[in-house]
Amino acid sequence: MKKVLFRITNNLNIGGVQRRIFDVLKELKNDYECHVVVYKEEGILADKFIKEGIHVHYVPMGSFDLSGIKTLSNLFKNYKADIVHTHSYGGTIRGVLAAKLAGVRKIFSHIHVNMGNHWYGKWRINKKKKEFIEKLLHKEYVDKIFFVSDAIKKEYLHGMNFKNLNEKSVVLYNGFNLEKIKIKKNNMIGGVFNIGIACRLSKDKNLLFIVEVIEKLIEYVQNIKFHFIGDGSYKKYLVKEIAKRSLNNYFIFHGMVENVYDKIKDLDLVLMPSYNEGLPASIIEPLLANIPVIAVDNEINREILNIDKGGWVLQNSYEVFVEKILQLYEKYDYLYQNMTFNKYKEVFSMENHINQLRYYYES
């Protein structure tokens, strides 16, 4: 008889966390009866989960909605849940309390973003309150706390501490299906130096920085194209800014694509200007496809790129980025031959992720 696994998140709209949950549950569904609970809205990906045989439950509730938590607890009881695995601060508050009320044997929490975004709020006192509440729940009721990077784990443990939190904290890197990834084969297709990024187009990702880099870069090199792979609310502003700077010939917007690997495989270089990510697939996916990455320097980007020799982290300066891109452009074949990518495939494989999850779920 399959064990019953519940994942708790806020919605099933398009996003990195939702993609990760879907990919993981696809791998686990043969051995576990998989359920996802959302509490803000179902989201446009709900049907995709259902078609894959993953149960989706919409249980609307506020942060400390006792009636909603009771409803969620009854849901766990009705399905005889064996494992509850929560995502986000809100998911932890609702899911952990409901799981404890239902007598669920194993409870896990997952933290995907830096603590400034995880304990969200305008005022510092509110963030500290959230930190206290969540860490108290982790201490009392959670078996393991998963972090998508070592940098986020260290940030979590740096603040107020409770006994046993360190022992409960585990780095669990996201897993990617390596068989789906298309490895880069050709350099500078059609004589064009193809640069790009695959991500949600939002203001917080520092994407205007890319426009500034390309604007300066074309003073030295003209046979370049920058590819935005993805969509989002910031696209209109980017399009307007690119037109204002007369850069239309150097940018291509691909929008949302079904398989991002079909697009990134033809890139010669990926630029990652965002300095506020949890574990950015925008860096990992190109590295898994043997594509060099230049990223803004922060602890998480540095942690990823230091695993092997697939790219560089640089200060947040368009002059520094332009200098490195020109160096790569002028000696691309030579520099590319000295880059290595295999360790990324070991660390970020779906097989590795699933094996670790099974260990904690079953031990």
Salt bridges, closest charged atoms under 4 A:
ASP23 OD2 - ARG20 NH2 3.70
ASP31 OD2 - ARG358 NH2 2.79
GLU33 OE2 - HIS35 NE2 2.67
GLU52 OE2 - LYS29 NZ 2.61
GLU131 OE1 - LYS128 NZ 3.07
GLU131 OE2 - LYS135 NZ 2.90
GLU134 OE1 - HIS118 NE2 2.75
GLU134 OE2 - HIS138 NE2 3.76
GLU140 OE2 - LYS139 NZ 2.73
ASP150 OD2 - LYS154 NZ 3.13
GLU215 OE1 - ARG245 NH1 2.76
GLU219 OE1 - LYS216 NZ 3.35
GLU241 OE2 - LYS244 NZ 3.56
GLU241 OE2 - ARG245 NE 3.00
ASP262 OD1 - LYS182 NZ 2.24
ASP266 OD1 - LYS265 NZ 3.29
ASP268 OD1 - LYS184 NZ 2.99
GLU277 OE2 - LYS205 NZ 2.69
GLU285 OE2 - ARG19 NH2 2.73
ASP297 OD1 - ARG302 NE 2.93
GLU362 OE1 - LYS3 NZ 3.05
